[in-house]
Amino acid sequence: MVPADPRAQCESPEFGGVFITTSAAQDPVIHSVCQYIVEGYFYYDNYDNGAYTGTLVYRDGAKVPTERPVMPEVLNSPGALPLIPFPGQF
């Protein structure tokens, strides 16, 4: 079984995130963050050398630890264009 690629998963059209990698010359650990939005909140999945280390959410002016959010399902039409649910009647 091939481990999931956090960059590919983060930047997939279904997820819509931005993957950022940083490292310092003296630090042997490669730090990465997947930034994405769910239900109006900014989430940050953190990785060290590609291994998931935790999730933060930005609330009330600070990043605080949290569980990973459940991603809303994307409805797909036969033409592969996402359908946007309409909350009211036509």
Residue pairs with C-beta under 8 A, 6 or more apart in sequence:
3 50
6 19
6 32
6 34
6 45
6 47
6 50
6 52
7 19
7 21
7 32
7 34
9 15
9 34
10 17
10 18
10 19
10 34
10 36
10 45
11 17
11 18
11 19
14 71
14 74
15 34
15 36
15 71
16 36
16 37
17 34
17 35
17 36
18 34
18 35
18 36
19 32
19 33
19 34
19 35
20 32
20 33
20 35
21 30
21 31
21 32
22 30
22 31
22 32
23 29
23 30
23 31
29 48
29 49
30 48
30 49
30 50
31 46
31 47
31 48
32 46
32 47
32 48
32 50
33 44
33 45
33 46
33 47
34 44
34 45
34 47
35 42
35 43
35 44
36 42
36 43
36 45
37 43
38 69
38 71
38 72
39 69
39 72
41 57
41 58
41 59
41 69
42 57
42 58
43 55
43 56
43 57
43 58
43 66
43 68
43 69
44 55
44 56
44 57
44 58
44 63
45 52
45 54
45 55
45 68
46 52
46 53
46 54
46 55
46 56
47 53
54 65
55 65
55 66
55 67
55 68
55 69
56 63
56 64
56 65
56 66
57 63
57 64
57 66
57 69
74 82
75 82
75 83
75 85
76 82
76 83
77 83
